[in-house]
Amino acid sequence: MPAKRTETGFSREERAAMRERVKEMKASASRAEGEKQVLEKIAEMPASDRALATRVHAIVRATAPELTARTWYGMPAYAKEEKIVCWFQNASKFKVRYATLGFSDEAELDDGRMWPVTYALTEITRAEEAKIASLVKAALRRR
Protein backbone atom coordinates (compact mmCIF):
# COMPACT_ATOMS: atom_id res chain seq x y z
CA MET A 1 0.00 0.00 0.00
CA PRO A 2 1.50 3.37 -1.00
CA ALA A 3 2.31 5.99 1.62
CA LYS A 4 -0.66 8.18 2.50
CA ARG A 5 -0.50 11.84 1.54
CA THR A 6 -1.22 14.60 4.03
CA GLU A 7 -2.75 18.03 3.62
CA THR A 8 0.71 19.42 2.80
CA GLY A 9 1.01 17.10 -0.20
CA PHE A 10 3.87 14.98 1.12
CA SER A 11 3.51 11.70 2.98
CA ARG A 12 5.17 11.13 6.34
CA GLU A 13 7.75 8.94 4.56
CA GLU A 14 8.49 11.61 1.95
CA ARG A 15 8.96 14.28 4.64
CA ALA A 16 11.32 11.92 6.52
CA ALA A 17 13.35 11.37 3.33
CA MET A 18 13.64 15.13 2.82
CA ARG A 19 14.83 15.58 6.43
CA GLU A 20 17.44 12.86 5.84
CA ARG A 21 18.60 14.66 2.70
CA VAL A 22 19.08 17.92 4.60
CA LYS A 23 21.24 16.08 7.17
CA GLU A 24 23.24 14.45 4.37
CA MET A 25 23.90 17.81 2.74
CA LYS A 26 25.16 19.29 6.02
CA ALA A 27 27.51 16.38 6.70
CA SER A 28 30.70 16.06 4.71
CA ALA A 29 31.34 12.34 4.80
CA SER A 30 34.62 10.75 3.80
CA ARG A 31 34.63 7.77 1.44
CA ALA A 32 34.87 5.39 4.43
CA GLU A 33 32.11 7.21 6.30
CA GLY A 34 29.86 7.07 3.22
CA GLU A 35 30.37 3.32 2.92
CA LYS A 36 29.57 2.92 6.63
CA GLN A 37 26.38 4.98 6.31
CA VAL A 38 25.20 2.91 3.34
CA LEU A 39 25.85 -0.36 5.18
CA GLU A 40 23.98 0.99 8.22
CA LYS A 41 20.98 1.95 6.06
CA ILE A 42 20.98 -1.51 4.49
CA ALA A 43 21.14 -3.13 7.94
CA GLU A 44 18.04 -1.15 9.02
CA MET A 45 15.92 -2.53 6.17
CA PRO A 46 13.42 -5.38 6.53
CA ALA A 47 14.91 -8.76 5.51
CA SER A 48 13.55 -8.88 1.94
CA ASP A 49 14.74 -5.34 1.14
CA ARG A 50 18.03 -5.94 2.94
CA ALA A 51 18.75 -9.01 0.81
CA LEU A 52 18.20 -7.05 -2.41
CA ALA A 53 20.15 -4.00 -1.19
CA THR A 54 23.07 -6.18 -0.09
CA ARG A 55 23.25 -7.79 -3.55
CA VAL A 56 22.94 -4.45 -5.36
CA HIS A 57 25.67 -2.99 -3.14
CA ALA A 58 27.99 -5.92 -3.84
CA ILE A 59 27.34 -5.75 -7.60
CA VAL A 60 27.94 -1.99 -7.79
CA ARG A 61 31.09 -2.17 -5.63
CA ALA A 62 32.51 -5.04 -7.73
CA THR A 63 31.56 -3.47 -11.06
CA ALA A 64 32.52 0.12 -10.26
CA PRO A 65 34.88 0.43 -7.30
CA GLU A 66 35.56 4.03 -8.33
CA LEU A 67 32.03 5.02 -7.32
CA THR A 68 31.67 6.43 -3.82
CA ALA A 69 28.95 4.88 -1.69
CA ARG A 70 26.85 7.41 0.22
CA THR A 71 23.29 7.93 1.31
CA TRP A 72 20.92 10.08 -0.74
CA TYR A 73 17.51 10.90 0.73
CA GLY A 74 18.30 8.12 3.20
CA MET A 75 18.83 5.54 0.44
CA PRO A 76 22.02 3.72 -0.56
CA ALA A 77 23.50 5.57 -3.52
CA TYR A 78 26.67 5.62 -5.57
CA ALA A 79 28.38 8.76 -6.85
CA LYS A 80 31.16 9.77 -9.16
CA GLU A 81 32.78 13.14 -8.54
CA GLU A 82 30.11 13.95 -5.95
CA LYS A 83 27.27 13.38 -8.45
CA ILE A 84 24.81 10.55 -7.86
CA VAL A 85 24.92 7.96 -10.64
CA CYS A 86 22.59 5.32 -9.20
CA TRP A 87 20.65 4.45 -6.05
CA PHE A 88 18.62 1.70 -4.42
CA GLN A 89 15.16 2.45 -3.01
CA ASN A 90 13.83 -0.24 -0.73
CA ALA A 91 10.14 -1.12 -1.06
CA SER A 92 9.46 -0.43 2.61
CA LYS A 93 10.75 3.15 2.38
CA PHE A 94 7.56 4.38 0.73
CA LYS A 95 5.45 1.28 1.38
CA VAL A 96 5.35 0.13 -2.23
CA ARG A 97 5.31 -3.41 -3.55
CA TYR A 98 8.82 -3.58 -5.02
CA ALA A 99 12.28 -2.10 -4.54
CA THR A 100 13.84 -0.06 -7.32
CA LEU A 101 17.26 0.58 -8.76
CA GLY A 102 17.44 4.03 -10.29
CA PHE A 103 19.92 5.91 -12.45
CA SER A 104 20.27 9.69 -12.58
CA ASP A 105 20.77 11.79 -15.67
CA GLU A 106 24.49 11.67 -14.79
CA ALA A 107 24.43 8.02 -15.88
CA GLU A 108 23.47 9.08 -19.41
CA LEU A 109 21.77 5.80 -20.26
CA ASP A 110 20.17 7.60 -23.19
CA ASP A 111 18.82 5.29 -25.88
CA GLY A 112 16.87 7.14 -28.55
CA ARG A 113 14.08 9.47 -27.46
CA MET A 114 12.79 7.37 -24.54
CA TRP A 115 14.56 4.96 -22.17
CA PRO A 116 14.15 3.45 -18.71
CA VAL A 117 16.09 4.91 -15.79
CA THR A 118 14.40 3.06 -12.91
CA TYR A 119 14.07 -0.70 -12.60
CA ALA A 120 11.74 -2.69 -10.33
CA LEU A 121 13.48 -5.38 -8.28
CA THR A 122 11.76 -8.30 -6.61
CA GLU A 123 14.58 -10.84 -6.82
CA ILE A 124 18.15 -10.88 -8.08
CA THR A 125 19.18 -13.96 -10.02
CA ARG A 126 22.27 -14.25 -12.21
CA ALA A 127 20.35 -12.64 -15.07
CA GLU A 128 19.44 -9.56 -13.01
CA GLU A 129 22.95 -9.43 -11.58
CA ALA A 130 24.37 -9.32 -15.11
CA LYS A 131 21.85 -6.64 -16.15
CA ILE A 132 22.68 -4.45 -13.12
CA ALA A 133 26.42 -4.79 -13.79
CA SER A 134 25.85 -3.96 -17.46
CA LEU A 135 23.84 -0.84 -16.60
CA VAL A 136 26.46 0.36 -14.11
CA LYS A 137 29.23 -0.19 -16.68
CA ALA A 138 27.22 1.68 -19.30
CA ALA A 139 26.67 4.56 -16.88
CA LEU A 140 30.41 4.86 -16.31
CA ARG A 141 31.43 4.59 -19.98
CA ARG A 142 29.54 7.72 -20.80
CA ARG A 143 31.01 9.83 -17.98
Contacts in CASP RR format, 6 or more apart in sequence:
PFRMAT RR
TARGET T0000
AUTHOR 0000-0000-0000
METHOD contacts of the structure
MODEL  1
MPAKRTETGFSREERAAMRERVKEMKASASRAEGEKQVLEKIAEMPASDR
ALATRVHAIVRATAPELTARTWYGMPAYAKEEKIVCWFQNASKFKVRYAT
LGFSDEAELDDGRMWPVTYALTEITRAEEAKIASLVKAALRRR
1 95 0 8 1.000
2 94 0 8 1.000
2 95 0 8 1.000
2 96 0 8 1.000
3 11 0 8 1.000
3 12 0 8 1.000
3 13 0 8 1.000
3 14 0 8 1.000
3 94 0 8 1.000
3 95 0 8 1.000
4 11 0 8 1.000
4 12 0 8 1.000
5 11 0 8 1.000
6 12 0 8 1.000
8 15 0 8 1.000
10 18 0 8 1.000
11 94 0 8 1.000
13 93 0 8 1.000
13 94 0 8 1.000
13 95 0 8 1.000
14 94 0 8 1.000
17 73 0 8 1.000
17 74 0 8 1.000
17 75 0 8 1.000
17 93 0 8 1.000
18 73 0 8 1.000
20 71 0 8 1.000
20 73 0 8 1.000
20 74 0 8 1.000
21 72 0 8 1.000
21 73 0 8 1.000
21 74 0 8 1.000
24 70 0 8 1.000
24 71 0 8 1.000
24 72 0 8 1.000
24 73 0 8 1.000
24 74 0 8 1.000
29 37 0 8 1.000
29 70 0 8 1.000
31 68 0 8 1.000
31 69 0 8 1.000
34 68 0 8 1.000
34 69 0 8 1.000
34 70 0 8 1.000
34 71 0 8 1.000
35 69 0 8 1.000
37 69 0 8 1.000
37 70 0 8 1.000
37 71 0 8 1.000
38 57 0 8 1.000
38 69 0 8 1.000
38 70 0 8 1.000
38 71 0 8 1.000
38 76 0 8 1.000
38 77 0 8 1.000
39 57 0 8 1.000
41 53 0 8 1.000
41 71 0 8 1.000
41 74 0 8 1.000
41 75 0 8 1.000
41 76 0 8 1.000
42 50 0 8 1.000
42 53 0 8 1.000
42 54 0 8 1.000
42 57 0 8 1.000
42 76 0 8 1.000
43 50 0 8 1.000
45 53 0 8 1.000
45 90 0 8 1.000
45 92 0 8 1.000
46 90 0 8 1.000
46 92 0 8 1.000
48 91 0 8 1.000
49 90 0 8 1.000
49 91 0 8 1.000
49 92 0 8 1.000
49 99 0 8 1.000
50 90 0 8 1.000
52 88 0 8 1.000
52 90 0 8 1.000
52 99 0 8 1.000
52 121 0 8 1.000
52 123 0 8 1.000
52 124 0 8 1.000
53 76 0 8 1.000
53 88 0 8 1.000
53 90 0 8 1.000
53 99 0 8 1.000
55 124 0 8 1.000
55 129 0 8 1.000
56 76 0 8 1.000
56 88 0 8 1.000
56 101 0 8 1.000
56 121 0 8 1.000
56 124 0 8 1.000
56 132 0 8 1.000
57 69 0 8 1.000
57 76 0 8 1.000
57 88 0 8 1.000
59 124 0 8 1.000
59 129 0 8 1.000
59 132 0 8 1.000
59 133 0 8 1.000
59 136 0 8 1.000
60 67 0 8 1.000
60 69 0 8 1.000
60 78 0 8 1.000
60 86 0 8 1.000
60 132 0 8 1.000
60 136 0 8 1.000
61 67 0 8 1.000
61 69 0 8 1.000
62 133 0 8 1.000
63 132 0 8 1.000
63 133 0 8 1.000
63 136 0 8 1.000
63 137 0 8 1.000
64 78 0 8 1.000
64 136 0 8 1.000
64 137 0 8 1.000
64 139 0 8 1.000
64 140 0 8 1.000
66 80 0 8 1.000
66 140 0 8 1.000
67 78 0 8 1.000
67 79 0 8 1.000
67 80 0 8 1.000
67 85 0 8 1.000
67 136 0 8 1.000
67 140 0 8 1.000
68 78 0 8 1.000
68 79 0 8 1.000
68 80 0 8 1.000
68 82 0 8 1.000
69 76 0 8 1.000
69 77 0 8 1.000
69 78 0 8 1.000
70 77 0 8 1.000
70 78 0 8 1.000
70 79 0 8 1.000
71 77 0 8 1.000
72 79 0 8 1.000
72 84 0 8 1.000
72 87 0 8 1.000
75 87 0 8 1.000
75 88 0 8 1.000
75 89 0 8 1.000
75 90 0 8 1.000
75 93 0 8 1.000
76 87 0 8 1.000
76 88 0 8 1.000
77 84 0 8 1.000
77 86 0 8 1.000
77 87 0 8 1.000
77 88 0 8 1.000
78 84 0 8 1.000
78 85 0 8 1.000
78 86 0 8 1.000
78 87 0 8 1.000
78 136 0 8 1.000
79 85 0 8 1.000
80 106 0 8 1.000
80 140 0 8 1.000
80 143 0 8 1.000
83 104 0 8 1.000
83 106 0 8 1.000
84 104 0 8 1.000
84 106 0 8 1.000
85 103 0 8 1.000
85 104 0 8 1.000
85 106 0 8 1.000
85 107 0 8 1.000
85 136 0 8 1.000
85 139 0 8 1.000
85 140 0 8 1.000
85 143 0 8 1.000
86 101 0 8 1.000
86 102 0 8 1.000
86 103 0 8 1.000
86 104 0 8 1.000
86 107 0 8 1.000
86 135 0 8 1.000
86 136 0 8 1.000
86 139 0 8 1.000
87 101 0 8 1.000
87 102 0 8 1.000
87 104 0 8 1.000
88 99 0 8 1.000
88 100 0 8 1.000
88 101 0 8 1.000
88 102 0 8 1.000
89 99 0 8 1.000
89 100 0 8 1.000
89 101 0 8 1.000
89 102 0 8 1.000
90 99 0 8 1.000
91 97 0 8 1.000
91 98 0 8 1.000
91 99 0 8 1.000
98 120 0 8 1.000
98 121 0 8 1.000
98 122 0 8 1.000
99 120 0 8 1.000
99 121 0 8 1.000
99 122 0 8 1.000
100 118 0 8 1.000
100 119 0 8 1.000
100 120 0 8 1.000
100 121 0 8 1.000
101 118 0 8 1.000
101 119 0 8 1.000
101 121 0 8 1.000
101 132 0 8 1.000
101 135 0 8 1.000
102 117 0 8 1.000
102 118 0 8 1.000
102 119 0 8 1.000
103 109 0 8 1.000
103 117 0 8 1.000
103 118 0 8 1.000
103 135 0 8 1.000
103 139 0 8 1.000
104 117 0 8 1.000
105 117 0 8 1.000
106 139 0 8 1.000
106 143 0 8 1.000
107 117 0 8 1.000
107 135 0 8 1.000
107 138 0 8 1.000
107 139 0 8 1.000
107 142 0 8 1.000
107 143 0 8 1.000
108 139 0 8 1.000
108 142 0 8 1.000
108 143 0 8 1.000
109 115 0 8 1.000
109 116 0 8 1.000
109 117 0 8 1.000
109 135 0 8 1.000
109 138 0 8 1.000
109 139 0 8 1.000
109 142 0 8 1.000
110 142 0 8 1.000
119 131 0 8 1.000
119 135 0 8 1.000
121 128 0 8 1.000
124 132 0 8 1.000
END
